[in-house]
Amino acid sequence: MRSDTRLVHAGRNPQAHAGAVNPPVYRVSTVIHPSVAHMEESGKTPYEGLVYGRYGTPTSWAVEEAVAEMEGGFRAIAMPSGLAAITGALSAVLKAGDHLLVTDSVYFPTRRYCDTILSGLGIETTYYDPLISAGIATLMKPNTKAVFVESPGSLTFEIQDVPAIAEAAHAMGALVLMDNTWGTPLFFKPFAKGVDLSLQAATKYIVGHADAMLGFITAKDEALWLRVKTHVASLGHSAGSEECYLGHRGLRTLSVRLERHQENAILLATWLKRRPEVLRVLHPALPEDPGHALWKRDFLGSCGLFGFVLRDVPKAAVDALLDRLELFGRGYSWGGYESLAIPCDSGIKRTATRWAPGGSTLRLHVGLEDPDDLIRDLEKGLRALTGGV
Ligand SMILES: *Cc1c(COP(=O)(O)O)cnc(C)c1O
């Protein structure tokens, strides 16, 4: 079956749910057993069957099955947020005395977790140049247990050579964890590129409507899945049934939504790069982007999220641009059906490399509106940049 067909059928079993097309919301904490023998038997195979709400329900199993199938992994674990998926996976595979390598372009809350909580547990993090490729081998130590990649970075959009990094990591016995939120389960197939644990902020494109928090950890094989599942179950994480339901429903339209997000974003990126106010557009699907060749080799598409750099202007002018926008909301997050715009300068934190593109960096999430209306909105914003109306 091709991808779009799988997306429609993944994790669905109407006959198990009185014929309902969608796996319903099971609200469960307690499970009643017909006998003590049944109760004792039910706990024997770890995390199989309904034992207690925290360990999973038919609603979470259904969406987990669908996400794992689309990413090409063994099995997924639903988590209460994307960040919980990242921190749960990192803490599952690391212990005191271990060393971790993290891309310098990483999502800031991931960095904060490494620098505060992991460091407090005696786990050392070294940040590396996102463009390091096979050169990662020079940073590997005997105690390096994991390499974290995020491609592209969600503010600066560098594409990483994930297969080359994975090869070097595996040669030294380290696991590869990837934040695959930008690629989504459709446009980047992590396990075919050497990733061991793929992490999704399903809050973004999988839910797709800016109305629920959800994350997934997908594991390459059964042993890794069981290790991580046991760890996050011990932490007490469980994703809400309503959120799992919304994630599963969102997944059904992921392909058609992404097609439009992708098309609109490329139109706007192409328009922006011709504007005199714009120094550079950060979008790996544009042929002149430094990451384009790798993106073309490894990705099956792009989404609605990209950045651009303005020619050097004061912060007040950048704020005026953003404040003038009517269709682009000024809001963090992305992946909903609606357009968003944020300033990035204060949010880009680097320690291994420098981000000095020559002007202010802005990020757009291009939604499903008509692109002509979005262009007119940006045009007004750019006029405000120079004090115009
Ligand atoms: C939003 C985001 C996350 C975190 O997801 P939440 O569901 O908000 O916790 C992680 N990584 C990236 C790249 C994100 O954009």
The ligand as an SDF file (V2000), in Angstrom:
LIG
                    3D

 15 15  0  0  0  0  0  0  0  0999 V2000
    6.9870   22.4410   19.7070 C   0  0  0  0  0  0  0  0  0  0  0  0
    8.2040   21.6390   19.5370 C   0  0  0  0  0  0  0  0  0  0  0  0
    8.5690   20.6810   20.4740 C   0  0  0  0  0  0  0  0  0  0  0  0
    7.8230   20.4740   21.7590 C   0  0  0  0  0  0  0  0  0  0  0  0
    6.5030   20.0570   21.5910 O   0  0  0  0  0  0  0  0  0  0  0  0
    5.3840   20.3800   22.6910 P   0  0  0  0  0  0  0  0  0  0  0  0
    4.2550   19.5020   22.2980 O   0  0  0  0  0  0  0  0  0  0  0  0
    5.1100   21.8420   22.5910 O   0  0  0  0  0  0  0  0  0  0  0  0
    5.9620   20.0090   24.0210 O   0  0  0  0  0  0  0  0  0  0  0  0
    9.7020   19.9390   20.2370 C   0  0  0  0  0  0  0  0  0  0  0  0
   10.4360   20.1240   19.1320 N   0  0  0  0  0  0  0  0  0  0  0  0
   10.1180   21.0200   18.1970 C   0  0  0  0  0  0  0  0  0  0  0  0
   10.9700   21.1620   16.9910 C   0  0  0  0  0  0  0  0  0  0  0  0
    8.9970   21.8170   18.3700 C   0  0  0  0  0  0  0  0  0  0  0  0
    8.6990   22.7490   17.4600 O   0  0  0  0  0  0  0  0  0  0  0  0
  1  2  1  0
  2  3  1  0
  2 14  2  0
  3  4  1  0
  3 10  2  0
  4  5  1  0
  5  6  1  0
  6  7  2  0
  6  8  1  0
  6  9  1  0
 10 11  1  0
 11 12  2  0
 12 13  1  0
 12 14  1  0
 14 15  1  0
M  END
$$$$
